[in-house]
Amino acid sequence: MTAPADRKLYLGPRLRVLRRELGLNQTRMAEELGVSPSYLNHLERNQRPLTAQMLLRLAHTYDIDVRDFVAGAQEAAASDLHHVFSDALVRDIGIPRQEILEVAENYPSVAEAVSRLYRALCDLRQMPDRIERLGVAAPVTASPLEWLRQAMEARHAYLAELDQAAETLAAALGETSEALAAGLVRRLGEAHGIGVRVVAEDVLAGTLRHYDPHRRRLLLSERLPLASRNFAIAYQLAQQALAAPLSATLERLAPPDAEAAQLARVALGNYAAAALLLPYGRFHRAAEALGYDPDRLARRFGASYEQIGHRLATLARPNARGLPILFLKVDAAGTIVKRVAGEAGGLARFGGGCARWHIHRAFRLPGEPVAQRVEMPDGQTYVTLARAVPRAGGEGLVAIVLACEARHADRLAWAAGLSGAPTPIGPACAVCERPACPERALPPVMRALDLSPVQRPIAPYPFRAT
């Protein structure tokens, strides 16, 4: 999407996101662009339009594609708004596509506010079912988990300062994955005086990892597979060696309360551990060379399937972007336990699973890859890959799901061989309005049932279209 020549470009939120991705403050970015901090502040607050000259400076200084920079955020916001305004509650208004595009382009904060309100509405629609299952009233306020998800998605799941600091440390520890794993233990002991021991699982009494600060020992349960042990060691080293960038990143996230801050500290530690084990530059080059194949990447880096999938969703460095991969972790009940969207689209954004999406088939074929082409109600198509893997150090299975827009299929090893029409899927049945779905479990909450005493359609729960 490009703007007409006579339209002024107000891209303050997009410029602010870029600056945060690069780990810069306003003063530093203004200096690098050759403008005053006050002028940059006006640009970020949409008090001044972004000129063609400034776009060229941005492209030259930070190696960005101008077309992607102008259109990227607007297209994502427009996609979300199209999804929202297709809801039965407001569909009859018939909001023209051009008006949606204008809101996304000129009023990005309004677009974000509408999307947040819609997510809250989707949560409220599911409230009766939650109350029935839990036996108690669930809170309607935003949870720390939801705050963290939104904070990470706003940064495309990429934390520039922390990622670059981890990559620098990894380079000093070893050039290969084997050398890096050994270097983690060596650096932890030599530089920080912390020893590592693997102990019987009954010693830790149900805990997989425990750091004893008094004895300076990191105890790991024997239940942890090797990849998870390496991750735990990397997590502990990050707490010691990357304390400054961890604290600075936490401060920038600005958690709203103590509980959110505690959750963010753990999440940032996990992010740093992954960035240590899978250094950005080396991992990005391997992902491109191997067609984003999680199995081959896991073998090359000695990491778990889940670690690889999660890292693929964070490849959003401005001058070395990976494909926009969506990462989902789904339990056997169909609950999305973790969602890392990075720069991916709206798949599984406002609802849970769909019976026609082959995520659930993966649990019947543990360890086997289940690839599929799917189409959402808005017409957007994706290629997805699901695999059921054992829980790290626990019992049972979880499904790791990777998804990418179908337009990138030729660059994905796991999309090879997929042909034919995509499978129509949707969000959770309660918010899905595909009228002829034979696998519908519930009617849409915003539609009235249209039952007939004289006929029974193939699709359960027929409902009125308007």
Residue pairs with C-beta under 8 A, 6 or more apart in sequence:
1 70
1 71
1 74
1 75
1 78
1 101
1 105
2 67
2 70
2 71
3 9
3 70
3 105
8 49
9 49
9 50
9 55
9 70
10 46
10 49
10 50
10 106
11 43
11 50
11 69
11 70
11 73
12 43
12 44
12 45
12 46
12 47
12 108
13 44
13 46
13 73
13 108
13 109
13 112
14 69
14 70
14 72
14 73
14 74
14 108
15 40
15 43
15 44
15 50
15 58
16 44
17 73
17 154
17 155
17 156
18 58
18 62
18 64
18 69
18 318
19 25
19 26
19 29
19 44
20 155
20 160
20 252
21 155
21 156
21 158
21 160
21 316
21 317
21 318
22 29
22 62
22 160
22 318
23 160
23 161
23 164
24 32
26 37
26 40
26 41
26 44
27 37
29 40
30 36
30 37
30 39
30 40
32 61
33 40
33 54
33 57
33 58
33 61
34 57
35 54
39 48
42 48
43 50
43 54
55 66
55 69
55 70
56 66
58 64
58 66
58 69
59 65
59 66
59 69
62 318
62 319
63 318
63 319
64 318
64 319
72 343
73 108
74 101
74 104
74 105
74 108
75 104
76 343
76 345
77 104
77 108
77 111
77 112
77 115
78 100
78 101
78 104
78 105
78 111
79 345
79 346
79 378
79 380
80 111
80 115
80 346
80 349
81 100
81 103
81 104
81 111
81 114
81 115
82 97
82 100
82 378
83 118
83 346
83 349
83 350
83 378
84 90
84 114
84 115
84 118
85 91
85 93
85 95
85 100
86 377
86 378
87 118
87 431
87 446
88 433
88 444
88 446
88 447
89 121
89 446
92 466
103 110
103 111
104 111
116 150
118 350
119 349
119 350
120 140
120 142
122 350
122 351
122 427
122 431
123 140
124 140
125 430
125 431
125 445
125 446
126 428
126 430
127 138
127 140
129 430
130 138
131 137
131 138
144 255
144 257
144 259
144 260
144 263
145 263
147 255
147 256
147 260
148 260
148 263
148 264
148 267
149 339
151 253
151 264
152 267
152 340
153 341
156 316
156 342
156 343
157 313
157 314
157 316
157 340
157 341
157 342
158 314
158 315
158 316
158 317
158 342
159 249
159 268
159 271
160 317
161 245
161 248
161 249
162 242
162 245
162 246
162 249
162 268
162 271
162 272
162 275
163 271
163 275
163 280
163 314
163 317
164 280
165 242
165 244
165 245
165 272
166 238
166 242
166 272
166 275
166 276
166 279
167 275
167 279
167 280
167 281
169 237
169 241
169 242
169 276
170 180
170 275
170 276
170 277
170 279
171 279
172 183
173 179
173 180
173 183
173 184
173 186
173 187
173 276
174 180
174 181
174 182
174 183
177 277
177 300
177 301
177 302
177 303
178 302
180 276
180 277
181 230
181 233
181 277
181 302
184 230
184 233
184 234
184 237
184 276
185 196
185 233
187 237
187 241
188 194
188 195
188 196
188 218
188 233
188 236
188 237
188 240
189 195
189 196
191 240
191 241
192 216
192 237
192 240
192 241
193 216
194 211
194 216
194 217
194 218
194 236
194 240
195 216
195 217
195 218
196 217
196 218
196 220
196 233
197 217
197 218
197 219
197 220
198 219
198 220
198 221
198 222
198 224
198 229
199 219
199 220
199 221
199 222
200 222
201 221
201 222
201 223
203 219
203 221
204 210
204 219
204 221
207 221
208 220
208 221
208 223
208 224
208 228
208 232
208 392
208 393
209 218
209 219
209 220
209 221
209 224
209 232
209 235
210 218
210 219
211 217
211 218
211 219
211 236
212 218
212 219
218 232
218 233
218 236
220 229
220 232
220 233
221 393
223 393
223 394
224 232
224 392
224 393
225 304
225 392
225 393
226 302
227 298
227 302
227 303
227 304
227 307
228 304
228 392
228 393
230 277
230 302
230 303
231 273
231 274
231 277
231 303
231 304
231 307
232 273
234 272
234 273
234 274
234 276
234 277
235 269
235 270
235 272
235 273
237 276
238 246
238 269
238 272
238 273
238 276
239 246
239 269
242 272
245 272
246 265
246 268
246 269
246 272
249 268
250 261
250 264
250 265
250 268
253 264
253 268
255 261
255 263
255 264
271 314
274 307
274 310
274 311
274 314
277 301
277 303
277 307
278 301
278 303
278 307
278 308
278 311
280 315
280 317
280 320
281 320
283 297
283 301
283 311
283 315
284 315
284 317
284 320
284 322
286 297
286 300
286 301
287 297
287 312
287 315
287 322
288 322
290 296
290 297
290 300
290 413
291 411
291 412
291 413
291 414
292 312
292 322
292 323
292 325
292 402
292 404
292 411
292 412
292 413
292 414
293 413
293 414
294 305
294 308
294 309
294 312
294 385
294 387
294 400
294 402
294 414
295 305
295 369
296 413
297 303
297 308
297 312
298 304
298 305
298 307
298 308
301 308
303 311
304 389
304 392
305 387
305 389
305 400
306 329
306 389
306 392
306 398
306 400
309 325
309 327
309 400
309 401
309 402
310 327
310 338
310 340
312 322
312 323
312 325
312 327
312 402
313 325
313 326
313 327
313 340
313 341
313 342
313 344
313 402
314 340
314 342
315 321
315 322
315 323
315 325
315 342
316 322
316 342
316 343
321 343
323 404
323 408
323 411
323 412
324 342
324 343
324 344
324 345
324 404
324 405
324 408
325 342
325 344
325 402
325 403
325 404
326 339
326 340
326 341
326 342
326 344
326 345
326 347
326 348
326 382
326 401
326 402
326 403
326 404
327 338
327 339
327 340
327 341
327 342
327 400
327 401
327 402
328 336
328 338
328 339
328 348
328 359
328 399
328 400
328 401
328 402
328 403
329 336
329 337
329 338
329 339
329 398
329 399
329 400
329 401
330 336
330 337
330 353
330 359
330 398
330 399
330 401
331 337
331 398
331 399
332 363
332 396
332 397
332 398
334 352
334 353
334 359
334 360
335 352
336 348
336 352
336 353
337 398
339 348
341 349
344 403
344 404
344 405
345 380
345 382
345 405
346 376
346 378
346 380
347 374
347 376
347 380
347 382
347 384
347 403
348 403
348 427
349 427
350 427
350 431
351 426
351 427
351 428
351 430
351 431
351 432
352 427
352 428
353 359
353 360
353 428
354 425
354 426
354 427
354 428
354 429
354 432
355 429
355 439
355 441
356 374
356 423
356 424
356 425
356 437
356 439
357 372
357 374
357 384
357 423
357 425
358 370
358 372
358 384
358 386
358 423
359 370
359 384
359 386
359 399
359 401
360 399
361 370
361 386
362 368
362 370
362 386
362 387
362 388
362 399
363 388
363 397
363 399
365 388
366 388
366 389
366 397
367 387
367 388
367 389
368 387
368 388
369 385
369 386
369 387
369 414
370 385
370 386
370 387
371 383
371 384
371 385
371 386
371 414
371 415
371 417
371 418
372 383
372 384
372 386
372 418
372 423
373 381
373 382
373 383
373 384
373 406
373 409
373 415
373 418
373 420
373 421
373 422
373 423
374 381
374 382
374 383
374 384
374 422
374 423
374 424
374 425
375 381
375 382
375 422
375 423
375 424
375 425
376 382
376 425
376 426
377 424
377 426
377 432
377 433
377 434
380 405
381 405
381 406
381 422
382 403
382 404
382 405
382 406
382 422
383 403
383 404
383 406
383 408
383 409
383 412
383 414
383 415
383 418
384 401
384 402
384 403
385 401
385 402
385 403
385 414
386 399
386 400
386 401
387 399
387 400
388 397
388 398
388 399
388 400
389 397
389 398
389 399
389 400
390 396
390 397
391 397
391 398
402 414
404 412
404 415
406 415
406 422
409 415
409 418
424 434
424 437
426 432
426 433
426 434
426 437
429 440
429 441
429 442
429 443
429 444
430 442
430 443
430 444
430 445
431 444
431 445
431 446
432 440
432 444
433 444
433 446
433 447
433 463
434 440
435 459
435 462
435 463
435 465
436 458
436 459
437 459
438 458
438 459
438 460
440 459
440 460
440 461
441 460
442 461
443 449
443 461
443 463
444 463
447 463
447 464
447 465
448 463
448 464
449 461
449 462
449 463
449 464
450 462
450 463
450 464
451 462
452 462
